[in-house]
Amino acid sequence: MKLVECVPNFSEGRDLKKVEQIADCFRGKKGVKLLDWSADADHNRSVITAAGEPEALAAAVVEAVGRARELIDLRRHSGQHPRIGAADVIPFIPLRGVTEAETVALSERVGQEIGDRYGIPVYLYEQSARHPGRRNLADVRRGGFEGLARKMQDPAWKPDFGPDRPHPSFGAVAVGCRKLLCAFNVNLNTDDLGVARAVARKVRERDGGLPFCKALGLELKERGLVQVSMNLTDFTQTSVWAAFEAVKAEAAKLGVTVAGSELIGLFPAAALLDCAAHYLQIENYAPDRVLEARLFE
Amino acid sequence: MKLVECVPNFSEGRDLKKVEQIADCFRGKKGVKLLDWSADADHNRSVITAAGEPEALAAAVVEAVGRARELIDLRRHSGQHPRIGAADVIPFIPLRGVTEAETVALSERVGQEIGDRYGIPVYLYEQSARHPGRRNLADVRRGGFEGLARKMQDPAWKPDFGPDRPHPSFGAVAVGCRKLLCAFNVNLNTDDLGVARAVARKVRERDGGLPFCKALGLELKERGLVQVSMNLTDFTQTSVWAAFEAVKAEAAKLGVTVAGSELIGLFPAAALLDCAAHYLQIENYAPDRVLEARLFE
């Protein structure tokens, strides 16, 4: 069976009725399963996780974008998180029996339909990007909704599908294929944000640290701690344990210990099983030694 | 969907054609999946792992016992491993959507049919045991095939199903419901068997160690190492990481380090995910944070 995951982000995190109405597009559809949804009021943003057969999932995603177009007006939206659209980013991730190329093609069909049907500009990003400057989502999103009309006057930002100017209330959307991502935070026993930032700089790829590791230092004010918040964009290259140990070692150099860690969103089993194999020093580990892997292969 | 696992052990590990013929009973059957099989020439023993819908799996197991009766003659069998039957032990394990009580009942139906159809004495063991003295498989198997005729003269060893004397070539078989078991070995950097035995004594339940932990010290002659070979019979009570760390700590007291560890057979994902959560100090771990758990729930 072909199985693709989609983790669309919507710019509504306060009115949970609206979030539910969007999530409903993934409910009760043959071949589609709503796995999770969460909303964050500070960020005024919600994240839906769904998986399913490629075409059925694509149809549900297009429907959800239409629902977001009806329900969300970015002209009246505020929130900390950078965003360009009512549906802001729509990543598709190949899970099982489907290649990255097929998933790129799926993202293209979805982008085409969103552009044609709803009159929304669509940027293909990450593995689906047709221009090198669009691979990185941060570049696509730079300037946000407020800067979008101006940004799109530059021919370099002509969208891949849809009109050459923002949809008035929706904005634009980034659609693409990416790998499974591990969002993983390590909390440190200090309230000194400088420590978290210094550790983040040491471990992230951008500053010469671990490949496929993005990291930021953040405050956890309520707990009086700081956090190194990481996105591991290819855990087969930089594993969760390697990132954890790097944070632990860099923090130790500054005299700070690890308080704990957090998984964000749904986590791929393989990334955690790999950690068990490392710490238990398993000599004969292979993913197919796991009972469930055989059951559902 | 109801899903039960069965891990029957057969007393043939040298003639792989015979093992294949037995494994064939689990192939191409609707509702049954052959997950794994392995054979060990020293032990002259093979282990099949299959899973499926209860009734379909039960039918395949009964067929495999019949095949073993045709192919294996214990009067001409030698091997290190204790055994009483051509099919020696048939554990059923509830995996999904099925209770332990239902699985006990399934083991009883299978035992009844093996007794009636093939004239083989059957002992219900572990959670299916109807006598306290039959819970522990080692007690049922004590004396082996060679001592079986004499043992069965004792009314205390009247079988639960089948005739009151051993089948001449097959012997007898233990059938029962048990929990998922983790078979996990830790290799130590020494060739001193005394070290492995001393560590095994320290960690196993029988001698006051970890609950639900069975352990033996063994030699790995080819590698010049020794091994603590463990069965964790309830990993929710004694986790794999706790057993690993206990072996490591006890070995360290004797000045010996861990060389590595090995998973035996198919390993339940939950037991390994739990280890990742421990070593990564994950504060918000729960099995349903794993993507695959949501996909197949």
HADDOCK unambig.tbl for C-alpha pairs under 7 A between the chains (distance, minus, plus):
assign (segid A and resid 35 and name CA) (segid B and resid 294 and name CA) 6.01 0.50 0.50
assign (segid A and resid 244 and name CA) (segid B and resid 280 and name CA) 6.93 0.50 0.50
assign (segid A and resid 260 and name CA) (segid B and resid 281 and name CA) 4.92 0.50 0.50
assign (segid A and resid 260 and name CA) (segid B and resid 282 and name CA) 5.84 0.50 0.50
assign (segid A and resid 260 and name CA) (segid B and resid 283 and name CA) 5.90 0.50 0.50
assign (segid A and resid 261 and name CA) (segid B and resid 280 and name CA) 6.67 0.50 0.50
assign (segid A and resid 261 and name CA) (segid B and resid 281 and name CA) 5.64 0.50 0.50
assign (segid A and resid 261 and name CA) (segid B and resid 282 and name CA) 4.51 0.50 0.50
assign (segid A and resid 261 and name CA) (segid B and resid 283 and name CA) 5.68 0.50 0.50
assign (segid A and resid 262 and name CA) (segid B and resid 282 and name CA) 5.32 0.50 0.50
assign (segid A and resid 262 and name CA) (segid B and resid 283 and name CA) 5.68 0.50 0.50
assign (segid A and resid 262 and name CA) (segid B and resid 284 and name CA) 5.78 0.50 0.50
assign (segid A and resid 263 and name CA) (segid B and resid 284 and name CA) 6.74 0.50 0.50
assign (segid A and resid 266 and name CA) (segid B and resid 289 and name CA) 5.10 0.50 0.50
assign (segid A and resid 266 and name CA) (segid B and resid 290 and name CA) 5.44 0.50 0.50
assign (segid A and resid 266 and name CA) (segid B and resid 291 and name CA) 4.96 0.50 0.50
assign (segid A and resid 267 and name CA) (segid B and resid 289 and name CA) 6.11 0.50 0.50
assign (segid A and resid 267 and name CA) (segid B and resid 290 and name CA) 4.82 0.50 0.50
assign (segid A and resid 267 and name CA) (segid B and resid 291 and name CA) 5.35 0.50 0.50
assign (segid A and resid 268 and name CA) (segid B and resid 290 and name CA) 5.81 0.50 0.50
assign (segid A and resid 268 and name CA) (segid B and resid 291 and name CA) 5.27 0.50 0.50
assign (segid A and resid 268 and name CA) (segid B and resid 292 and name CA) 6.81 0.50 0.50
assign (segid A and resid 269 and name CA) (segid B and resid 290 and name CA) 5.70 0.50 0.50
assign (segid A and resid 269 and name CA) (segid B and resid 291 and name CA) 6.67 0.50 0.50
assign (segid A and resid 269 and name CA) (segid B and resid 292 and name CA) 6.48 0.50 0.50
assign (segid A and resid 272 and name CA) (segid B and resid 273 and name CA) 6.05 0.50 0.50
assign (segid A and resid 272 and name CA) (segid B and resid 276 and name CA) 5.68 0.50 0.50
assign (segid A and resid 273 and name CA) (segid B and resid 272 and name CA) 6.05 0.50 0.50
assign (segid A and resid 273 and name CA) (segid B and resid 273 and name CA) 5.87 0.50 0.50
assign (segid A and resid 273 and name CA) (segid B and resid 276 and name CA) 6.76 0.50 0.50
assign (segid A and resid 275 and name CA) (segid B and resid 276 and name CA) 5.43 0.50 0.50
assign (segid A and resid 276 and name CA) (segid B and resid 272 and name CA) 5.68 0.50 0.50
assign (segid A and resid 276 and name CA) (segid B and resid 273 and name CA) 6.77 0.50 0.50
assign (segid A and resid 276 and name CA) (segid B and resid 275 and name CA) 5.43 0.50 0.50
assign (segid A and resid 276 and name CA) (segid B and resid 276 and name CA) 4.67 0.50 0.50
assign (segid A and resid 280 and name CA) (segid B and resid 244 and name CA) 6.92 0.50 0.50
assign (segid A and resid 280 and name CA) (segid B and resid 261 and name CA) 6.68 0.50 0.50
assign (segid A and resid 281 and name CA) (segid B and resid 260 and name CA) 4.92 0.50 0.50
assign (segid A and resid 281 and name CA) (segid B and resid 261 and name CA) 5.65 0.50 0.50
assign (segid A and resid 282 and name CA) (segid B and resid 260 and name CA) 5.83 0.50 0.50
assign (segid A and resid 282 and name CA) (segid B and resid 261 and name CA) 4.51 0.50 0.50
assign (segid A and resid 282 and name CA) (segid B and resid 262 and name CA) 5.31 0.50 0.50
assign (segid A and resid 283 and name CA) (segid B and resid 260 and name CA) 5.88 0.50 0.50
assign (segid A and resid 283 and name CA) (segid B and resid 261 and name CA) 5.68 0.50 0.50
assign (segid A and resid 283 and name CA) (segid B and resid 262 and name CA) 5.68 0.50 0.50
assign (segid A and resid 284 and name CA) (segid B and resid 262 and name CA) 5.78 0.50 0.50
assign (segid A and resid 284 and name CA) (segid B and resid 263 and name CA) 6.75 0.50 0.50
assign (segid A and resid 289 and name CA) (segid B and resid 266 and name CA) 5.10 0.50 0.50
assign (segid A and resid 289 and name CA) (segid B and resid 267 and name CA) 6.14 0.50 0.50
assign (segid A and resid 290 and name CA) (segid B and resid 266 and name CA) 5.43 0.50 0.50
assign (segid A and resid 290 and name CA) (segid B and resid 267 and name CA) 4.82 0.50 0.50
assign (segid A and resid 290 and name CA) (segid B and resid 268 and name CA) 5.83 0.50 0.50
assign (segid A and resid 290 and name CA) (segid B and resid 269 and name CA) 5.71 0.50 0.50
assign (segid A and resid 291 and name CA) (segid B and resid 266 and name CA) 4.96 0.50 0.50
assign (segid A and resid 291 and name CA) (segid B and resid 267 and name CA) 5.35 0.50 0.50
assign (segid A and resid 291 and name CA) (segid B and resid 268 and name CA) 5.27 0.50 0.50
assign (segid A and resid 291 and name CA) (segid B and resid 269 and name CA) 6.68 0.50 0.50
assign (segid A and resid 292 and name CA) (segid B and resid 268 and name CA) 6.81 0.50 0.50
assign (segid A and resid 292 and name CA) (segid B and resid 269 and name CA) 6.51 0.50 0.50
assign (segid A and resid 294 and name CA) (segid B and resid 35 and name CA) 6.00 0.50 0.50
